[in-house]
């Protein structure tokens, strides 16, 4: 695949290049995107590389803040979280503590990813359901141990992992790489060098993967 970005830079990607999916465990829209991103990619013969990141650290770096903390957008976004989940047929109840720090859950993800990316994805889905459907606070070590057990993990081993300095460093490196890739929110997809921000970009992702998007961009 060979096309030119809006800046005029030539981009060459193999036709089967993986999608890069960036998410934060405290992001409701990322929770919704986990329900479709792999399915959509598979229909087009693609795989997805998942990247657990920390939006809080990214917001601090770029001078942004969560939607719910922004005047006007806060009340609207809370309604939209619930409405979007209902439309997708996914259970959702805004947790008592929201947003939260997600570094512990993210380190568990990268711990599992080092063993088997499929297990890491399964953990991510289980953690999202625990937080957004059942209100378990992923930032609370006791609650996180419970979530690990419910997900079929060894909670003691997971706790050792989320305190491991090497995994702390890996998560920081992943966050730095996300910033370098232009990530400023979640969910955030990068497909063949093209960025897509938000759960509501599903139609554009389908359009792009179907080939119409790159052709349209190349002709500009």
C-alpha positions in Angstrom: 0.0 0.0 0.0 1.5 3.3 -1.1 -0.2 6.7 -0.5 0.5 10.2 0.6 -0.5 11.7 3.9 -2.2 15.2 4.0 1.3 16.6 4.6 2.5 15.1 1.3 4.8 12.6 3.0 4.9 9.2 1.1 3.8 6.3 3.3 4.4 2.7 2.4 2.7 0.0 4.4 2.3 -3.7 3.7 -1.3 -4.7 3.0 -1.4 -6.9 6.1 0.2 -4.4 8.5 -1.4 -4.6 12.0 -3.6 -1.9 13.4 -2.3 -0.2 16.6 -5.0 0.3 19.2 -4.2 2.6 22.2 -6.5 2.5 25.2 -6.7 3.5 28.9 -8.6 1.4 31.4 -10.4 4.4 32.7 -11.8 5.4 29.2 -15.4 4.4 28.7 -15.1 4.8 24.9 -12.1 2.5 24.9 -14.2 0.0 26.7 -16.8 0.2 23.9 -14.1 0.0 21.2 -12.7 -3.3 22.6 -16.0 -4.9 21.6 -15.5 -4.3 17.9 -11.9 -3.4 17.0 -10.6 -7.0 16.5 -13.7 -8.1 14.7 -13.6 -5.3 12.2 -9.9 -5.8 11.6 -10.4 -9.6 11.1 -13.0 -9.0 8.4 -10.3 -7.2 6.4 -7.6 -9.8 7.1 -5.8 -7.6 9.7 -4.6 -8.2 13.3 -4.6 -5.6 16.1 -1.8 -4.8 18.4 -3.2 -3.5 21.7 -1.4 -0.8 23.7 -2.4 -0.1 27.3 -1.4 3.5 28.1 -2.0 6.1 30.8 -4.1 9.0 29.6 -3.4 11.0 32.8 0.3 11.1 32.0 -0.4 12.1 28.4 -2.9 14.8 29.5 -0.2 16.3 31.8 2.3 16.3 29.0 0.0 18.0 26.4 -1.9 20.2 28.8 -5.3 18.5 28.5 -7.8 17.0 30.9 -10.5 14.3 31.0 -13.8 15.1 29.2 -15.8 14.9 32.5 -13.7 17.7 34.0 -14.4 20.1 31.1 -17.2 22.6 31.4 -20.2 21.7 29.4 -18.6 18.6 28.0 -18.7 16.8 31.3 -22.4 16.4 31.7 -22.8 15.7 28.0 -20.1 13.0 28.0 -21.6 11.2 31.0 -24.9 10.9 29.1 -23.1 9.9 25.9 -21.1 7.1 27.7 -24.4 5.5 28.8 -26.2 6.1 25.5 -23.3 4.7 23.4 -23.0 1.6 25.6 -26.8 1.0 25.4 -26.6 1.3 21.6 -23.8 -1.2 21.5 -25.6 -3.6 23.8 -22.9 -3.4 26.5 -23.5 -3.1 30.2 -22.5 0.2 31.7 -22.8 2.1 34.9 -20.5 5.0 35.7 -18.3 3.8 38.6 -18.4 5.6 41.9 -14.8 6.6 41.4 -14.2 7.9 37.9 -11.8 8.6 36.3 -9.1 6.6 38.1 -5.4 5.9 37.9 -5.0 2.8 35.8 -1.2 2.2 36.0 -1.7 -1.1 38.0 -4.1 -2.6 35.6 -2.0 -1.5 32.7 1.1 -3.2 34.1 -0.9 -6.4 34.5 -1.7 -6.1 30.8 1.9 -5.7 29.8 2.9 -8.6 32.1 0.5 -10.9 30.3 1.3 -9.4 26.9 4.9 -10.6 27.4 3.6 -14.1 27.8 0.7 -14.2 25.3 -1.0 -11.1 23.7 -4.3 -13.0 23.6 -4.2 -13.4 27.3 -3.5 -9.7 27.7 -6.5 -8.9 25.5 -8.7 -11.2 27.6 -7.5 -9.5 30.7 -8.3 -6.0 29.3 -11.8 -7.1 28.5 -12.3 -8.6 31.9 -10.9 -5.5 33.7 -13.2 -3.2 31.6 -16.3 -5.3 32.5 -15.3 -5.3 36.2 -14.9 -1.5 36.2 -17.7 -0.3 33.9 -20.3 -3.0 34.5 -19.7 -3.9 38.1 -18.0 -0.8 39.6 -14.8 -2.5 40.9 -12.1 0.2 41.3 -9.1 -0.9 39.3 -6.9 1.6 41.2 -7.6 -0.2 44.5 -5.1 -3.0 45.0 -7.6 -5.2 46.9 -10.3 -4.7 44.2 -7.7 -5.4 41.5 -6.7 -8.6 43.2 -10.4 -9.6 43.1 -10.6 -8.8 39.4 -7.5 -10.8 38.7 -8.9 -13.8 40.5 -12.2 -13.5 38.6 -10.3 -13.3 35.4 -8.6 -16.6 36.2 -5.2 -15.1 37.0 -2.9 -15.8 40.0 -3.6 -12.7 42.0 -0.4 -12.9 44.0 1.7 -13.2 40.8 -0.2 -10.3 39.3 0.5 -8.2 42.3 4.2 -9.0 42.0 4.0 -8.0 38.4 2.3 -4.7 38.9 5.0 -3.7 41.4 7.9 -4.9 39.2 10.2 -2.0 38.3 10.8 -3.5 34.8 7.1 -3.4 34.0 6.9 0.2 35.4 9.6 1.1 33.0 8.0 -0.7 30.1 4.7 1.1 30.7 6.5 4.4 30.7 8.2 3.5 27.5 4.9 2.5 25.9 3.4 5.8 27.0 6.3 7.8 25.6 6.0 5.8 22.3 2.2 6.6 22.2 3.0 10.3 22.6 5.6 10.1 19.8 2.9 8.5 17.6 0.6 11.5 18.2 -1.8 9.8 20.7 -3.7 12.4 22.7 -6.8 10.5 23.7 -8.4 7.1 23.8 -9.4 5.0 22.0 -6.9 5.9 19.4 -6.2 3.7 16.3 -3.3 4.0 13.9 -3.9 2.2 10.6 -1.2 2.4 7.9 0.0 5.6 9.4 -3.5 7.1 9.5 -4.8 8.1 13.0 -8.4 7.6 14.1 -9.5 8.9 17.5 -12.7 7.8 19.3 -15.1 5.0 19.4 -17.3 6.9 16.9 -14.7 6.4 14.2 -15.8 2.8 13.5 -17.4 3.7 10.1 -14.2 5.5 9.0 -12.1 2.5 10.1 -14.3 0.2 8.0 -14.0 2.6 5.1 -10.2 2.8 5.4 -9.7 -0.9 5.8 -11.9 -1.5 2.8 -9.5 0.4 0.6 -11.7 3.4 -0.2 -9.9 5.6 2.4 -6.3 5.3 1.1 -7.5 5.7 -2.5 -9.4 8.8 -1.6 -6.4 10.3 0.3 -3.9 9.4 -2.5 -6.0 11.2 -5.1 -5.9 14.5 -3.2 
